[in-house]
């Protein structure tokens, strides 16, 4: 049976991360930058090459021992198969200005002790094999080990979603990993959290 291993992004190579996103589809276009943009920046006006440049800087791929990292990379028998964006919540400027995470909540949006998962992405041909679920579990341990007081995520409540929505993950995967549903700001989206 194949063994799944999960490593901090700085211990992965840039080529491995790009193999996960592929050359077409939502992952290749986004490069996990939707929630990294500042309010004045337009996603549509930013070329893919700029998004790739930013992701490479954020992950510090190929720099073992780097002080920071912005995610996790999953390997199945040494083949890169999955990505999870997990960092302190303030590192995602797009979250502070999105209405979805904050509906019905009154808390400090800039609290660095609360971490967030904004993307869980499995490589084409490796989906429905538990990669995303394993990345979510690993993200809990990753955030806790780095001093987080809590970890949040914003999953879909249905599998009937378009590709651009599925990068948030599915609610059941988070509940299985020990998260509790806080709110349901829309019929299709939940806010979940695990406190440490």
DOZAKOL-158227 format. One record per atom (N, C-alpha, C, O): residue number from 1; residue in three letters; x, y, z. Coordinates in steps of 0.2 Angstrom, whole numbers. Each point is the difference from the previous one (the first is absolute). Last residue first. Layout:
<sites>
     n   res      px      py      pz
   NUM   ALA       X       Y       Z
...
</sites>
This chain:
<sites>
     n   res      px      py      pz
   196   UNK     -36     125     102
   196   UNK       5      -4       3
   196   UNK       1       2       8
   196   UNK       4      -2       3
   195   UNK     -25       2     -24
   195   UNK       4       4       5
   195   UNK       5      -5       4
   195   UNK      -1      -5       1
   194   UNK     -13       6     -26
   194   UNK       2      -4       5
   194   UNK       5       4       5
   194   UNK       4       4      -2
   193   UNK     -25       0     -18
   193   UNK       6       2       4
   193   UNK       2      -5       5
   193   UNK      -5      -4       2
   192   UNK     -12      13     -26
   192   UNK       2      -5       5
   192   UNK       6       2       4
   192   UNK       4       4      -3
   191   UNK     -25       5     -15
   191   UNK       6       2       3
   191   UNK       2      -5       6
   191   UNK      -5      -1       4
   190   UNK     -10      -1     -29
   190   UNK       1       0       8
   190   UNK       6       3       2
   190   UNK       5       1      -4
   189   UNK     -22      -2     -20
   189   UNK       7       1       3
   189   UNK      -1       0       8
   189   UNK      -5       3       3
   188   UNK     -13      -5     -20
   188   UNK       5      -4      -3
   188   UNK       7       1       4
   188   UNK       4      -4      -2
   187   UNK     -24      16       7
   187   UNK      -3      -6       0
   187   UNK       6      -5      -2
   187   UNK       0      -6       1
   186   UNK       7      28      12
   186   UNK      -4      -1      -6
   186   UNK      -2      -8       0
   186   UNK       3      -4       4
   185   UNK       8      12      14
   185   UNK      -1       7      -2
   185   UNK      -4      -1      -7
   185   UNK      -4       5      -1
   184   UNK       8     -20      23
   184   UNK      -1      -2      -7
   184   UNK      -2       7      -3
   184   UNK      -6       1      -1
   183   UNK      21      -8      24
   183   UNK      -5       4      -3
   183   UNK      -1      -3      -7
   183   UNK       4      -4      -2
   182   UNK      10      -7      18
   182   UNK      -2       6       4
   182   UNK      -6       3      -3
   182   UNK      -5       2       3
   181   UNK      16     -28      -2
   181   UNK      -3       5      -4
   181   UNK      -2       6       4
   181   UNK      -4      -1       5
   180   UNK      25     -16       0
   180   UNK      -7       1       2
   180   UNK      -3       6      -5
   180   UNK       3       5      -1
   179   UNK      19     -25      -1
   179   UNK      -3       7       0
   179   UNK      -7       0       2
   179   UNK      -4      -5       0
   178   UNK      19     -15      -2
   178   UNK      -1       3       6
   178   UNK      -3       8       0
   178   UNK       0       3       6
   177   UNK       4     -20     -25
   177   UNK       6       2       3
   177   UNK       0       4       7
   177   UNK       5       2       3
   176   UNK     -25      -9     -16
   176   UNK       4      -6       2
   176   UNK       7       2       3
   176   UNK       2      -5       4
   175   UNK     -15      23     -12
   175   UNK      -3      -3       6
   175   UNK       3      -7       2
   175   UNK       1      -1       6
   174   UNK       6      11     -26
   174   UNK       2       4       6
   174   UNK      -3      -3       6
   174   UNK       4       0       5
   173   UNK     -10     -10     -25
   173   UNK       7      -1       1
   173   UNK       3       4       6
   173   UNK       4      -2       4
   172   UNK     -27       5     -12
   172   UNK       1      -6       4
   172   UNK       8      -2       1
   172   UNK       1      -3       5
   171   UNK      -7      23     -18
   171   UNK      -2       0       7
   171   UNK       2      -6       4
   171   UNK       3       0       5
   170   UNK      10       6     -28
   170   UNK      -7      -2       2
   170   UNK      -1       0       8
   170   UNK       5      -2       3
   169   UNK      13      17     -20
   169   UNK      -1      -6       4
   169   UNK      -7      -1       1
   169   UNK      -5       5      -1
   168   UNK      16      13     -11
   168   UNK      -1       1       7
   168   UNK      -1      -6       4
   168   UNK       1       0       6
   167   UNK       1       1     -30
   167   UNK       7       1       3
   167   UNK      -1       2       8
   167   UNK       5      -1       3
   166   UNK     -23      -1     -19
   166   UNK       2      -6       3
   166   UNK       6       0       4
   166   UNK       2      -4       4
   165   UNK     -13      21     -19
   165   UNK      -2       0       7
   165   UNK       3      -6       4
   165   UNK       0       1       6
   164   UNK       4       3     -30
   164   UNK       2       5       4
   164   UNK      -2       1       7
   164   UNK       3       3       4
   163   UNK     -11     -20     -19
   163   UNK       7      -1       2
   163   UNK       3       5       4
   163   UNK       4      -1       5
   162   UNK     -30      -2      -3
   162   UNK       4       1      -6
   162   UNK       7      -1       3
   162   UNK       2       1       6
   161   UNK     -22     -14       6
   161   UNK       3       7       0
   161   UNK       4       0      -7
   161   UNK       2      -5      -3
   160   UNK     -16     -12      18
   160   UNK      -2       3      -6
   160   UNK       2       7       0
   160   UNK      -3       5       0
   159   UNK       7     -18      19
   159   UNK       4      -2      -5
   159   UNK      -2       2      -7
   159   UNK       4       0      -5
   158   UNK      -9      12      30
   158   UNK      -2      -5      -5
   158   UNK       5      -2      -5
   158   UNK       5       4      -1
   157   UNK      -2      12      18
   157   UNK      -5      -4       4
   157   UNK      -3      -6      -5
   157   UNK      -3      -4       2
   156   UNK      28      19      -1
   156   UNK      -7      -1      -4
   156   UNK      -4      -5       4
   156   UNK       3      -5       3
   155   UNK      17      19      10
   155   UNK      -2      -5      -5
   155   UNK      -6       0      -3
   155   UNK      -5       4       3
   154   UNK      23       9      12
   154   UNK      -6       3      -3
   154   UNK      -2      -5      -6
   154   UNK      -1       2      -5
   153   UNK      18       0      30
   153   UNK      -1      -2      -7
   153   UNK      -7       2      -3
   153   UNK      -4       1       4
   152   UNK      24       2      19
   152   UNK      -7       0      -3
   152   UNK       1      -2      -7
   152   UNK       5       0      -3
   151   UNK       8      -2      28
   151   UNK       1       0      -7
   151   UNK      -7       0      -3
   151   UNK      -5      -4       2
   150   UNK      19      12      23
   150   UNK      -6      -3      -4
   150   UNK       2       0      -7
   150   UNK       4       3      -3
   149   UNK      12       4      18
   149   UNK      -5      -2       6
   149   UNK      -6      -3      -4
   149   UNK      -4      -3       4
   148   UNK      31       2     -11
   148   UNK      -7       3      -2
   148   UNK      -4      -2       6
   148   UNK       0      -5       3
   147   UNK      24      -1      -6
   147   UNK      -3       5       5
   147   UNK      -6       3      -2
   147   UNK      -3       4       4
   146   UNK      16     -22     -16
   146   UNK       3       7      -1
   146   UNK      -3       5       5
   146   UNK       0       6      -2
   145   UNK      -7     -29       1
   145   UNK       7       0       2
   145   UNK       3       7      -1
   145   UNK       6       1       3
   144   UNK     -29      -4      -9
   144   UNK       1      -1       7
   144   UNK       7       1       2
   144   UNK       2       3       5
   143   UNK      -7      -3     -28
   143   UNK      -2       6       3
   143   UNK       1       0       8
   143   UNK       3       4       3
   142   UNK       1     -24     -16
   142   UNK       5       5      -2
   142   UNK      -2       7       4
   142   UNK       5       3       2
   141   UNK     -20     -22       1
   141   UNK       6      -1       3
   141   UNK       6       6      -1
   141   UNK       3       2       4
   140   UNK     -23      -1     -16
   140   UNK      -2       0       7
   140   UNK       6       0       4
   140   UNK       2       4       4
   139   UNK       0      -9     -27
   139   UNK      -1       7       1
   139   UNK      -1       2       8
   139   UNK       2       4       2
   138   UNK      -3     -27     -10
   138   UNK       7       3       1
   138   UNK       0       7       1
   138   UNK       5       2       4
   137   UNK     -26     -12      -9
   137   UNK       3      -2       6
   137   UNK       7       2       2
   137   UNK       2       2       5
   136   UNK     -11       3     -26
   136   UNK      -3       4       5
   136   UNK       2      -2       7
   136   UNK       1       4       4
   135   UNK       7     -16     -23
   135   UNK       3       7       1
   135   UNK      -3       4       5
   135   UNK       3       4       4
   134   UNK     -12     -25      -9
   134   UNK       6      -1       3
   134   UNK       4       7       1
   134   UNK       3       1       5
   133   UNK     -23      -2     -17
   133   UNK      -2      -1       7
   133   UNK       7      -1       4
   133   UNK       0       3       5
   132   UNK       2      -1     -29
   132   UNK      -3       7       4
   132   UNK      -1      -1       7
   132   UNK       2       4       4
   131   UNK       4     -23     -17
   131   UNK       6       4       1
   131   UNK      -2       7       3
   131   UNK       3       2       5
   130   UNK     -16     -23     -11
   130   UNK       1       2       7
   130   UNK       6       5       1
   130   UNK       2       1       5
   129   UNK     -12     -10     -26
   129   UNK       4      -5       3
   129   UNK       2       2       7
   129   UNK       4      -3       3
   128   UNK     -16      15     -21
   128   UNK      -4      -5       3
   128   UNK       4      -6       3
   128   UNK      -2      -6       0
   127   UNK      15      20     -18
   127   UNK      -5       2       4
   127   UNK      -4      -6       3
   127   UNK       0      -5      -3
   126   UNK      19       7     -12
   126   UNK       2      -2       7
   126   UNK      -6       2       4
   126   UNK       1       0       6
   125   UNK       0       6     -29
   125   UNK       2      -7       0
   125   UNK       1      -3       7
   125   UNK       2      -6       0
   124   UNK       1      32      -2
   124   UNK      -4      -4      -5
   124   UNK       3      -7       0
   124   UNK       6      -2       0
   123   UNK      -1      15      22
   123   UNK       2       0      -7
   123   UNK      -5      -4      -4
   123   UNK      -2      -5       2
   122   UNK      -5      18      20
   122   UNK       3      -6      -2
   122   UNK       1       0      -7
   122   UNK      -4       2      -4
   121   UNK       0      17      25
   121   UNK       0      -2      -7
   121   UNK       4      -6      -2
   121   UNK       5      -1       2
   120   UNK     -16      20      17
   120   UNK       3      -7       0
   120   UNK      -1      -2      -7
   120   UNK      -6      -1      -2
   119   UNK       5      27      15
   119   UNK       1      -5      -5
   119   UNK       2      -7       1
   119   UNK       5       0       4
   118   UNK      -8      18      12
   118   UNK      -3       3      -5
   118   UNK      -1      -4      -6
   118   UNK      -4       1      -5
   117   UNK       9      -1      33
   117   UNK       1      -4      -6
   117   UNK      -5       3      -5
   117   UNK      -6       0       1
   116   UNK      17      11      23
   116   UNK      -5      -1      -5
   116   UNK       2      -5      -6
   116   UNK       6       0      -2
   115   UNK      -1      11      30
   115   UNK       2      -2      -6
   115   UNK      -6      -2      -5
   115   UNK      -5      -1       3
   114   UNK      10      16      21
   114   UNK      -5      -4      -4
   114   UNK       3      -1      -7
   114   UNK       2       5      -4
   113   UNK      10       8      19
   113   UNK       0      -6       3
   113   UNK      -5      -5      -3
   113   UNK      -1      -6       1
   112   UNK       5      30      -7
   112   UNK       4      -5      -3
   112   UNK       1      -7       3
   112   UNK       3      -4      -3
   111   UNK     -23      25      -1
   111   UNK       3      -4       6
   111   UNK       5      -6      -3
   111   UNK      -2      -4      -4
   110   UNK     -13      22      -7
   110   UNK       7       0      -1
   110   UNK       4      -4       6
   110   UNK       6       0       0
   109   UNK     -30       3      -2
   109   UNK       2      -3      -6
   109   UNK       7       0      -1
   109   UNK       3      -4      -4
   108   UNK     -19       4      26
   108   UNK       6       4      -3
   108   UNK       2      -4      -6
   108   UNK       3      -5       0
   107   UNK     -29       3       7
   107   UNK       7      -1       3
   107   UNK       5       3      -4
   107   UNK      -1       3      -5
   106   UNK     -26     -10       4
   106   UNK       3       7       2
   106   UNK       7      -2       4
   106   UNK       0      -1       6
   105   UNK     -21     -11     -24
   105   UNK       6       0       5
   105   UNK       3       6       1
   105   UNK       0       5      -4
   104   UNK     -18     -11     -12
   104   UNK      -2      -2       7
   104   UNK       6       0       5
   104   UNK      -2      -3       5
   103   UNK      10       3     -29
   103   UNK      -7       1       1
   103   UNK      -2      -3       7
   103   UNK       2      -6       2
   102   UNK      21       6     -13
   102   UNK      -2       4       6
   102   UNK      -8       1       1
   102   UNK      -1       3       5
   101   UNK      13     -15     -23
   101   UNK       3      -3       6
   101   UNK      -3       4       6
   101   UNK       0      -3       6
   100   UNK      -7      10     -29
   100   UNK      -2      -7       2
   100   UNK       3      -2       7
   100   UNK      -4      -2       4
    99   UNK       8      23     -16
    99   UNK      -5       0       4
    99   UNK      -2      -7       3
    99   UNK      -2      -1       6
    98   UNK      26      13     -14
    98   UNK      -5      -5      -2
    98   UNK      -5       0       5
    98   UNK       1       0       6
    97   UNK      20      11      -3
    97   UNK      -5       4      -4
    97   UNK      -5      -4      -3
    97   UNK      -4       3      -4
    96   UNK      22     -13      17
    96   UNK      -2       6       4
    96   UNK      -6       4      -3
    96   UNK      -4       3       3
    95   UNK      15     -21     -15
    95   UNK      -5      -2       6
    95   UNK      -3       5       4
    95   UNK      -5       1       1
    94   UNK      23       3     -18
    94   UNK      -7      -1      -3
    94   UNK      -5      -3       5
    94   UNK      -6       2      -1
    93   UNK      29       0       7
    93   UNK      -3       7       0
    93   UNK      -7      -1      -3
    93   UNK      -5       4       2
    92   UNK      22     -21      10
    92   UNK      -5       0      -6
    92   UNK      -4       6       0
    92   UNK      -6       0       3
    91   UNK      21      -4      14
    91   UNK       4      -1      -6
    91   UNK      -4      -1      -6
    91   UNK       3       0      -6
    90   UNK     -12       1      29
    90   UNK       2       7      -3
    90   UNK       4      -1      -6
    90   UNK       1       5      -4
    89   UNK      -7     -25      16
    89   UNK      -5       3      -4
    89   UNK       1       7      -3
    89   UNK      -2       1      -6
    88   UNK      21     -20      10
    88   UNK      -4       4       5
    88   UNK      -5       4      -5
    88   UNK       2       3      -5
    87   UNK       4     -25      -7
    87   UNK       4       6       3
    87   UNK      -4       3       6
    87   UNK      -6      -1       0
    86   UNK       5     -18     -22
    86   UNK      -2       0       7
    86   UNK       5       5       4
    86   UNK       6      -1      -1
    85   UNK     -14     -13     -24
    85   UNK       2       7       3
    85   UNK      -2       1       7
    85   UNK      -6       0       1
    84   UNK      11     -23     -17
    84   UNK      -4       3       5
    84   UNK       3       7       2
    84   UNK       6       0       3
    83   UNK      -4     -22     -23
    83   UNK       2       7       3
    83   UNK      -5       2       5
    83   UNK      -6      -1      -1
    82   UNK      15     -23     -14
    82   UNK      -5       4       3
    82   UNK       3       6       3
    82   UNK       6       0       2
    81   UNK       6     -18     -14
    81   UNK      -7      -2      -2
    81   UNK      -5       5       3
    81   UNK      -6       0      -2
    80   UNK      34      -8      -5
    80   UNK      -4       5       3
    80   UNK      -8       0      -2
    80   UNK      -1      -1      -6
    79   UNK      19     -20       9
    79   UNK      -3       4      -5
    79   UNK      -5       5       3
    79   UNK      -4      -1       4
    78   UNK      16     -16       9
    78   UNK       5       5      -3
    78   UNK      -3       4      -6
    78   UNK       4       4      -3
    77   UNK     -18     -20      15
    77   UNK       6      -3      -3
    77   UNK       4       4      -4
    77   UNK       3      -1      -5
    76   UNK     -20      15      11
    76   UNK      -2      -7       0
    76   UNK       5      -4      -3
    76   UNK       1       1      -6
    75   UNK      -4      25      19
    75   UNK       4      -5      -5
    75   UNK      -3      -7       1
    75   UNK      -1      -2       5
    74   UNK      -5      30       1
    74   UNK      -1      -7       1
    74   UNK       3      -4      -5
    74   UNK       0       2      -6
    73   UNK       2      24      18
    73   UNK       0      -4      -6
    73   UNK       0      -7       1
    73   UNK       4      -3       5
    72   UNK     -10      29       8
    72   UNK       3      -7       0
    72   UNK      -1      -3      -7
    72   UNK      -4       1      -4
    71   UNK       7      26      14
    71   UNK      -4      -6      -2
    71   UNK       3      -6       1
    71   UNK       6      -1       2
    70   UNK       4      23       1
    70   UNK      -7       2      -1
    70   UNK      -4      -6      -2
    70   UNK      -6       1      -3
    69   UNK      30       6      18
    69   UNK      -3      -4      -6
    69   UNK      -7       1       0
    69   UNK      -4       2       5
    68   UNK      29       7       8
    68   UNK      -8       0      -1
    68   UNK      -1      -4      -6
    68   UNK       4      -2      -4
    67   UNK      18       4      12
    67   UNK      -4       1       6
    67   UNK      -7       0      -1
    67   UNK      -4      -1       5
    66   UNK      22     -15     -18
    66   UNK      -3       7      -1
    66   UNK      -4       2       6
    66   UNK      -3      -5       3
    65   UNK      14     -17      -9
    65   UNK       2       4       6
    65   UNK      -2       8       0
    65   UNK       1       3       4
    64   UNK       0     -16     -27
    64   UNK      -1      -3       6
    64   UNK       3       4       6
    64   UNK       6       3      -1
    63   UNK     -13       2     -24
    63   UNK       4       4       5
    63   UNK      -1      -4       7
    63   UNK      -3       3       4
    62   UNK      -9      -7     -26
    62   UNK       7      -2      -1
    62   UNK       5       4       5
    62   UNK       6       0      -1
    61   UNK     -29      12      -1
    61   UNK       2      -7      -3
    61   UNK       7      -1      -1
    61   UNK       4       4      -2
    60   UNK     -19      15      12
    60   UNK       8      -1       1
    60   UNK       1      -8      -2
    60   UNK       5      -3       3
    59   UNK     -27      16      -3
    59   UNK       2      -7       2
    59   UNK       7      -1       2
    59   UNK       2      -5       4
    58   UNK     -10      26     -13
    58   UNK      -3      -2       7
    58   UNK       1      -6       2
    58   UNK       1      -1       6
    57   UNK       9       8     -27
    57   UNK       2       4       6
    57   UNK      -3      -2       7
    57   UNK       3      -1       5
    56   UNK     -12      -9     -25
    56   UNK       7      -2       1
    56   UNK       3       3       6
    56   UNK       4      -3       4
    55   UNK     -25      11     -11
    55   UNK       0      -6       3
    55   UNK       7      -3       2
    55   UNK       1      -3       5
    54   UNK      -2      22     -18
    54   UNK      -2       2       7
    54   UNK      -1      -7       4
    54   UNK       3       0       5
    53   UNK       2      -1     -28
    53   UNK       5       3       3
    53   UNK      -1       1       7
    53   UNK       4      -1       5
    52   UNK     -21      -7     -19
    52   UNK       5      -5       2
    52   UNK       6       3       4
    52   UNK       2      -3       4
    51   UNK     -19      18     -12
    51   UNK      -3      -5       6
    51   UNK       5      -5       2
    51   UNK       1      -2       5
    50   UNK       4      16     -24
    50   UNK       1       3       6
    50   UNK      -3      -4       6
    50   UNK       3       0       6
    49   UNK      -5      -9     -27
    49   UNK       7       0       2
    49   UNK       1       4       6
    49   UNK       5      -2       4
    48   UNK     -27       2     -14
    48   UNK       2      -7       4
    48   UNK       8       0       2
    48   UNK       1      -2       5
    47   UNK     -13      26      -8
    47   UNK       1      -6      -4
    47   UNK       2      -6       4
    47   UNK       3       1       6
    46   UNK     -20      20       1
    46   UNK       7      -3       2
    46   UNK       1      -6      -5
    46   UNK      -3      -5       1
    45   UNK     -18      17      -1
    45   UNK       6       4      -3
    45   UNK       7      -2       2
    45   UNK       5       2      -3
    44   UNK     -25     -12      12
    44   UNK      -1      -1      -7
    44   UNK       6       4      -4
    44   UNK       2      -2      -5
    43   UNK      -5       3      29
    43   UNK       2      -6      -2
    43   UNK       1      -1      -8
    43   UNK       4      -3      -2
    42   UNK      -1      26      16
    42   UNK      -5      -3      -4
    42   UNK       3      -7      -2
    42   UNK       5       0      -3
    41   UNK       0      19      24
    41   UNK       2      -4      -5
    41   UNK      -6      -4      -3
    41   UNK      -4      -3       3
    40   UNK       3      17      17
    40   UNK       0       4      -6
    40   UNK       3      -4      -7
    40   UNK       0       3      -5
    39   UNK      -2     -13      28
    39   UNK      -7       3      -3
    39   UNK       0       3      -6
    39   UNK      -4       0      -4
    38   UNK      23     -18       8
    38   UNK      -2       6       4
    38   UNK      -7       2      -3
    38   UNK      -1      -1      -6
    37   UNK       9     -25       4
    37   UNK       0       7      -3
    37   UNK      -2       5       5
    37   UNK      -4      -1       4
    36   UNK       5     -23      -1
    36   UNK       6       3       2
    36   UNK       0       7      -3
    36   UNK       4       5       2
    35   UNK     -21     -22      -5
    35   UNK      -1       3       6
    35   UNK       7       4       3
    35   UNK       0       2       5
    34   UNK      -1     -13     -27
    34   UNK      -6       4       1
    34   UNK      -1       3       6
    34   UNK      -2       6       1
    33   UNK      20     -21     -10
    33   UNK       1       7       1
    33   UNK      -6       4       2
    33   UNK       0       6       2
    32   UNK       8     -30     -10
    32   UNK      -1       1       7
    32   UNK       1       8       2
    32   UNK       2       1       6
    31   UNK      -1     -10     -28
    31   UNK       6       0       3
    31   UNK      -1       2       8
    31   UNK       5       3       3
    30   UNK     -21      -3     -24
    30   UNK       0       3       6
    30   UNK       7       1       4
    30   UNK       2       5       2
    29   UNK      -6     -17     -23
    29   UNK      -1       7      -1
    29   UNK       1       4       6
    29   UNK       3       5       0
    28   UNK      -1     -29       0
    28   UNK       6       3      -4
    28   UNK      -1       8      -1
    28   UNK       4       4       0
    27   UNK     -21     -17      11
    27   UNK       6       0       4
    27   UNK       6       4      -4
    27   UNK       3       4       3
    26   UNK     -24      -8     -14
    26   UNK      -1       5       5
    26   UNK       7       1       4
    26   UNK       2       5       2
    25   UNK       0     -15     -27
    25   UNK      -5      -1       6
    25   UNK       1       5       5
    25   UNK       4       5       0
    24   UNK      17     -15     -14
    24   UNK      -7       3      -2
    24   UNK      -4      -1       6
    24   UNK       1      -4       4
    23   UNK      21      -3      -3
    23   UNK       1       5      -5
    23   UNK      -6       3      -3
    23   UNK       0       5      -3
    22   UNK       7     -17      29
    22   UNK      -1      -1      -7
    22   UNK       1       6      -5
    22   UNK       2       5       2
    21   UNK      -1     -10      24
    21   UNK      -5       5      -4
    21   UNK      -1      -2      -7
    21   UNK      -5       2      -2
    20   UNK      21     -15      14
    20   UNK      -6       0       3
    20   UNK      -5       4      -3
    20   UNK      -6      -2      -2
    19   UNK      28       4      -5
    19   UNK      -3      -7      -3
    19   UNK      -7      -1       4
    19   UNK      -4      -2      -4
    18   UNK      17      20      11
    18   UNK      -3       2      -6
    18   UNK      -3      -7      -3
    18   UNK      -5       1      -4
    17   UNK      17      -3      24
    17   UNK      -6       4       1
    17   UNK      -4       2      -7
    17   UNK      -6      -1       0
    16   UNK      27     -10      -1
    16   UNK      -5      -4       3
    16   UNK      -7       3       1
    16   UNK      -5      -2      -1
    15   UNK      24      14      -6
    15   UNK      -3      -4      -6
    15   UNK      -5      -5       3
    15   UNK      -5      -1      -3
    14   UNK      17      15      18
    14   UNK      -5       4      -4
    14   UNK      -3      -4      -5
    14   UNK      -6       0      -2
    13   UNK      14     -13      23
    13   UNK       3       4      -5
    13   UNK      -5       3      -3
    13   UNK      -6      -1       0
    12   UNK       6      -5      26
    12   UNK      -2      -3      -6
    12   UNK       4       4      -6
    12   UNK       2       6       2
    11   UNK      -2      -1      22
    11   UNK       4      -6      -1
    11   UNK      -1      -3      -7
    11   UNK       3      -5      -2
    10   UNK     -15      25      10
    10   UNK       7       1      -1
    10   UNK       5      -6      -1
    10   UNK       6       1      -3
     9   UNK     -30      -3       8
     9   UNK       2       2      -7
     9   UNK       7       2      -1
     9   UNK       2      -1      -6
     8   UNK      -9     -17      25
     8   UNK      -1       7      -1
     8   UNK       3       2      -7
     8   UNK       4      -3      -3
     7   UNK     -13     -22       5
     7   UNK       5       4       2
     7   UNK      -1       8       0
     7   UNK      -5       2      -4
     6   UNK      -6     -30       4
     6   UNK      -1       7      -1
     6   UNK       5       4       3
     6   UNK       3      -1       6
     5   UNK      -9     -25     -17
     5   UNK       4       4       5
     5   UNK      -2       7      -2
     5   UNK      -1       2      -5
     4   UNK      -9     -29       0
     4   UNK      -1       8      -1
     4   UNK       5       3       5
     4   UNK      -1      -1       6
     3   UNK       1     -24     -18
     3   UNK       1       4       6
     3   UNK       0       7      -1
     3   UNK       3       3      -5
     2   UNK     -13     -28      -8
     2   UNK       4       6       0
     2   UNK       0       4       6
     2   UNK      -5       0       4
     1   UNK       3     -27      -6
     1   UNK      -4       6       0
     1   UNK       4       6       0
     1   UNK       6       0       3
</sites>
